[in-house]
Structures are given as structure tokens and as C-alpha cells.
Amino acid sequence: MKKIILMMLAVALLAGCQQTTPNEEEAVVSAEQITTSNVESARPPNLLNAFNKVVTEGTPYEAKVFLDKYMSTASELDADIMLTMFVDQQRDVLDGYTDLIFNTVYQNALLDAYDKSYNLDKLSRDYSDEIMSFLEVVKQDGFLLNYHEGMITLYPDYNLLQSYVPYVSESIRAYVEILSRESSEILSADGGLTISWEELSFRVLSAEEYLVNYEDSIRYNEVFELYKWYLNALLTGLPDTPIYYRNSNLIRNDVLQSYNKVIIHNADTVTASVLTGYLDVIRSKNNKVDGDALTYVRDTLKNLDFTEY
């Protein structure tokens, strides 16, 4: 192969020596043609098949290298498909790490990496090459570390997707924005909320807006499940961040204010309607959150329907 390339270069050089020097305008056109030709020849003839092979046989890091190189040459539909394939690949790899990351030795290494803000250069070299290689791969494949109830868990860094936003459809851009918000500030840790009630309300409303605007999206079902998860957290809180005062079961003032803001400023949404009905139940019990309130939440999540919006 190297001999063929060298022969081609030699022929080109000889041809150049026999021609007169082109004027400046011709030289510019020639350079553009060469650049275009190189890009086209570098692109795989079937982009989706080539990417599928990388996703199936390679790592998320290798898939990202592929996307960085070819995403700008893809059609909008192909770009949508490749980006969502990459998201699914990261999640599949993460599932494969589940047993491994809860092994004591690996967990200690992840805790150490978390303390060092994922700066692997600062880690003790007492770890085996196998452990250090694992930590490097986890970082390279685009996973972040999260401290949760005394353990380190992993989650994808969806902010990596932002560089592909110019090439995908409007619905996938909105999908990336929803995922990236979770990567930037994860919703919970140690059984409690790590974001404000206002931020949680924003995420609920963003997910609802997606469901209303992009009912044909290939990610509709995923966002619908995310909406229910966010809404459940908004209505019930989390074990260490309940929506009521523990000593009285009365709804917390900050939660009540957050609900009222959503109802006032987003009156035509499903979320506002759900919150209005929820507050009616709570107020009928003198502002206490009891079994009837939890029944309302359960029934609401079971019967959610966006088809009329």
C-alpha cells in the first residue's frame, strides 16, 4: 500500500513539473476540489452500518471518535439515529459495570478517584494495573462519578452530546437538553434531593413540553418515563427530602410555594392540573399529607395521558 501511495505521489509531482504554474484563482479551486475529495473518500460508504459495527464491537470512546469525525457529514436522520445509538451504548456498558463497581476493591478505587475529582494522576499507585486501567476506561468512555448513600455509582456524561446538537433534528436537540441538565446537576444523592423544588418543577415542565411537541419522537417513551419519575419526586419528595414536616405531616411552605408558582405561570399544562388536584386533596385534610394524598399520586401516575394536548 505504501509503495502504491509513493508511486501516485511521484506521478503527481512529475505531472506538476511538466505544467505551467496555475494562476492564483485556479490554485484555490484546485485546493477546494482536493479537500472535498478527501472528505468524501474518508467517509464510510454506509455510515450507519459502519457506526453500528463500532457500537457493537467497540467502546463508547471509539464510538465518540467516530461521531467526532463523521457526524458533520451525516444526514439529519442518520445523525439522530447515531446519537441515540451512542446513548444506548453507554447505558449498555454501564449495565455491564454494575457487578464490578460494587466489588470492594473497585469501589475503594472509585471512592479515591471521587475524592481526587477524577484526577487519576493523584491516585495512589498502590492500585493494580487492572484497577487503574478500569478507572481510565470509565473516564475515557464518558462516565461521571456520583456519591450515593456511601457508595460510588456511575452515570453517563450527557454533556458530551452537546457538540453534536448542530447536526440533529429539533426533537433530538430538545432530548439532549433534558439529559444534559441531569448530567450537570444530578437530581438526588443519599436519598435526598440535590436540586431545588423550582429546578425540579422546571424539569417536570420541560419533559411535558417535549411530550406535547414531539409525540412522534423516537425518544418519546423514554421522556414519558422520565416525566413520571420527575413528577413523582415533585409530588412526594424523596425519603430524606419529604414534601411535609415530619413532626406534623403538614405540607412544607417552600413546597407549597413551588406548586403555586407552577399553577399560576403554567396554567394550561398537565402538570399544573395535577398539582391543582393534589392541593385540593391536601387542603381538604387541613394541609396534611396523608394516605389520600398518596393514593392521588398513585392514580395520577397510572392514568397520565397527553393525547388531548
C-alpha positions in Angstrom: 0.0 0.0 0.0 2.8 2.4 0.9 4.5 1.7 -2.5 1.3 2.5 -4.3 0.9 5.8 -2.5 4.5 6.7 -3.2 4.1 5.9 -6.9 1.0 8.1 -7.1 2.8 11.0 -5.4 5.7 10.6 -7.9 3.4 10.7 -10.9 1.6 13.8 -9.5 5.0 15.5 -9.0 6.2 14.7 -12.5 2.9 16.0 -14.0 3.2 19.2 -12.0 6.8 19.8 -13.3 5.6 19.5 -16.9 2.7 22.1 -16.5 3.0 25.8 -16.2 2.2 27.3 -12.8 -1.6 27.9 -12.5 -2.8 31.3 -11.6 -4.0 32.1 -8.1 -7.7 31.6 -8.8 -7.1 28.2 -10.4 -5.0 27.2 -7.5 -7.7 28.0 -5.0 -10.3 26.0 -6.9 -7.9 23.0 -7.1 -7.3 23.1 -3.4 -11.1 23.1 -2.7 -11.6 20.2 -5.0 -8.8 18.2 -3.4 -10.2 19.0 0.1 -13.7 17.9 -0.9 -12.4 14.8 -2.5 -10.5 13.8 0.6 -13.5 14.3 2.9 -15.8 12.2 0.6 -13.2 9.4 0.3 -12.7 9.3 4.0 -16.4 8.9 4.8 -17.6 5.3 5.0 -19.9 4.4 2.1 -22.6 3.3 4.5 -22.3 5.5 7.6 -24.9 3.7 9.7 -23.5 0.3 9.1 -20.0 1.5 9.9 -21.2 3.1 13.1 -23.2 0.1 14.1 -20.1 -2.0 13.8 -18.2 0.4 16.1 -21.1 0.4 18.6 -21.4 -3.4 18.6 -17.8 -4.3 18.7 -16.1 -1.2 20.2 -16.2 1.1 23.2 -18.1 4.3 23.8 -14.8 6.1 23.4 -14.3 4.6 20.0 -17.9 5.5 19.1 -17.4 9.1 20.1 -14.2 9.3 18.0 -16.3 8.1 15.0 -19.0 10.7 15.8 -16.5 13.5 16.1 -15.1 12.5 12.7 -18.2 11.9 10.6 -21.3 13.5 12.3 -21.0 16.6 10.3 -21.3 14.6 7.1 -24.4 12.7 8.1 -28.0 13.5 7.1 -30.2 14.8 9.9 -32.0 11.4 10.2 -28.7 9.5 10.3 -27.4 11.9 12.9 -30.5 11.3 15.1 -30.0 7.6 14.8 -26.3 7.6 15.6 -26.6 9.9 18.6 -29.3 7.8 20.2 -27.3 4.6 19.4 -24.4 6.2 21.3 -26.6 7.0 24.3 -27.9 3.4 24.3 -24.3 2.0 24.0 -23.2 4.0 27.1 -26.2 2.6 29.0 -25.4 -0.9 28.0 -21.8 -0.6 29.0 -22.9 0.9 32.3 -25.2 -2.1 32.9 -22.1 -4.3 32.4 -20.2 -2.4 35.1 -22.9 -3.0 37.7 -21.4 -6.0 39.5 -17.9 -4.8 39.1 -18.3 -1.4 40.6 -19.7 -2.8 43.8 -16.7 -5.1 44.3 -14.9 -3.8 47.4 -11.5 -3.2 45.7 -13.1 -1.4 42.7 -15.4 0.6 45.0 -12.4 1.8 47.1 -10.6 2.9 43.9 -13.7 4.8 42.7 -14.1 6.5 46.1 -10.5 7.5 45.9 -11.0 8.8 42.3 -14.1 10.7 43.5 -12.1 12.4 46.3 -9.5 13.4 43.8 -12.1 14.9 41.5 -11.4 12.1 39.0 -7.8 13.2 38.6 -6.2 9.8 38.2 -2.7 11.3 38.3 -3.3 12.0 42.0 -4.3 8.4 42.9 -2.0 6.2 44.9 0.0 3.8 42.7 -0.8 1.0 45.2 -3.7 0.0 42.9 -3.1 -2.8 40.4 -2.7 -2.1 36.7 -6.1 -3.7 36.2 -7.8 -1.3 38.6 -6.0 1.8 37.1 -6.9 0.6 33.6 -10.6 0.2 34.6 -10.6 3.8 36.1 -9.1 5.1 32.9 -11.6 3.4 30.7 -14.5 4.5 32.8 -13.3 8.1 32.4 -12.5 7.8 28.7 -15.9 6.2 27.9 -17.6 9.3 29.3 -18.9 8.3 32.7 -19.2 10.6 35.7 -18.9 9.5 39.4 -21.8 10.0 41.9 -21.6 9.5 45.6 -24.8 7.9 46.8 -25.5 6.5 50.2 -21.9 5.8 50.9 -21.2 4.2 47.5 -19.9 5.5 44.2 -22.2 4.9 41.2 -21.6 5.9 37.6 -23.7 7.8 35.2 -23.2 9.0 31.6 -21.9 12.5 31.0 -24.6 13.6 28.6 -23.0 17.0 28.2 -20.7 15.2 25.7 -23.7 15.1 23.3 -23.8 18.9 23.1 -21.2 19.0 20.3 -23.5 17.0 18.0 -26.5 19.2 18.5 -26.0 21.2 15.3 -26.4 18.1 13.2 -29.6 16.5 14.7 -33.3 17.3 14.5 -35.2 19.7 16.7 -36.7 16.8 18.8 -33.3 15.3 19.5 -31.8 18.6 20.4 -34.5 19.0 23.0 -33.8 15.5 24.2 -30.1 16.3 24.6 -31.0 19.4 26.6 -33.2 17.3 29.0 -30.4 14.7 29.5 -27.7 17.3 29.9 -29.5 19.1 32.7 -29.4 15.8 34.7 -25.7 15.4 34.0 -24.9 18.9 35.0 -26.8 18.6 38.3 -28.0 15.2 39.3 -31.4 15.1 40.9 -30.7 13.1 44.1 -28.0 11.7 46.3 -28.1 9.9 49.6 -31.8 9.6 49.5 -32.5 13.3 49.2 -32.9 16.0 46.6 -29.8 17.7 45.4 -31.7 20.4 43.5 -34.3 22.9 44.5 -38.1 22.4 44.2 -38.0 25.1 41.5 -35.4 23.3 39.5 -37.4 20.0 39.8 -40.5 21.8 38.6 -38.6 23.1 35.6 -37.5 19.6 34.7 -41.1 18.3 35.0 -42.4 21.1 32.8 -39.5 20.6 30.3 -40.3 16.9 29.9 -44.0 17.7 29.5 -43.2 20.3 26.8 -41.2 17.6 25.0 -44.1 15.1 25.1 -46.6 17.7 23.8 -44.3 18.9 21.0 -42.7 15.7 19.8 -45.2 12.9 20.1 -43.6 11.1 17.1 -40.1 11.3 18.6 -38.1 8.1 18.8 -37.4 9.0 22.4 -41.0 9.8 23.4 -41.4 6.7 25.6 -38.1 7.4 27.4 -39.0 11.0 28.1 -42.5 9.9 29.2 -40.9 7.6 31.9 -38.6 10.5 32.9 -41.6 12.8 33.2 -43.3 10.3 35.6 -40.1 10.0 37.6 -39.7 13.8 38.0 -43.4 14.3 38.7 -43.4 11.6 41.4 -40.4 13.3 43.0 -42.3 16.6 42.9 -45.4 15.2 44.4 -43.9 13.0 47.1 -40.4 14.2 47.6 -37.6 11.7 48.5 -37.0 9.8 51.7 -34.6 12.4 53.1 -36.5 15.3 51.4 -40.2 14.8 52.0 -42.8 17.4 51.0 -44.1 17.6 54.5 -42.8 18.4 58.0 -42.1 15.2 59.8 -43.4 16.3 63.2 -46.8 17.3 61.8 -47.3 15.9 58.3 -48.2 19.4 57.2 -47.0 20.3 53.7 -43.9 22.4 53.7 -44.2 26.1 52.9 -41.4 26.0 50.3 -43.1 23.1 48.5 -46.5 24.8 48.6 -45.0 28.0 47.2 -43.3 26.0 44.4 -46.6 24.3 43.5 -48.4 27.6 43.4 -45.8 29.1 41.1 -46.3 26.3 38.6 -50.1 26.6 38.7 -50.0 30.3 38.2 -47.4 30.5 35.5 -48.1 27.3 33.6 -51.9 27.1 34.0 -52.5 25.2 30.7 -50.2 22.3 31.4 -50.9 18.8 32.6 -48.5 19.4 35.5 -50.5 22.4 36.7 -53.7 20.4 36.5 -52.2 17.6 38.5 -50.9 20.0 41.2 -54.2 21.7 41.5 -56.0 18.5 42.2 -53.2 17.4 44.6 -53.5 20.6 46.6 -57.3 20.2 46.7 -56.8 16.8 48.4 -54.2 18.1 50.8 -56.2 21.2 51.8 -59.2 19.0 52.4 -57.1 17.4 55.2 -56.1 20.8 56.7 -52.9 20.9 54.7 -51.8 17.4 55.9 -50.2 14.9 53.6 -51.8 11.5 54.3 -52.9 8.3 52.7 -55.4 10.0 50.4 -52.7 12.2 49.0 -50.5 9.2 48.2 -53.5 7.4 46.6 -54.0 10.5 44.4 -50.3 10.3 43.3 -50.5 6.6 42.5 -53.7 7.0 40.5 -52.4 10.1 38.7 -49.2 8.4 37.6 -51.2 5.4 36.4 -53.6 7.4 34.3 -51.4 10.1 32.8 -52.4 11.0 29.2 -51.1 13.6 26.9 -53.2 12.8 23.8 -55.5 15.7 24.4 -52.7 18.3 24.5 
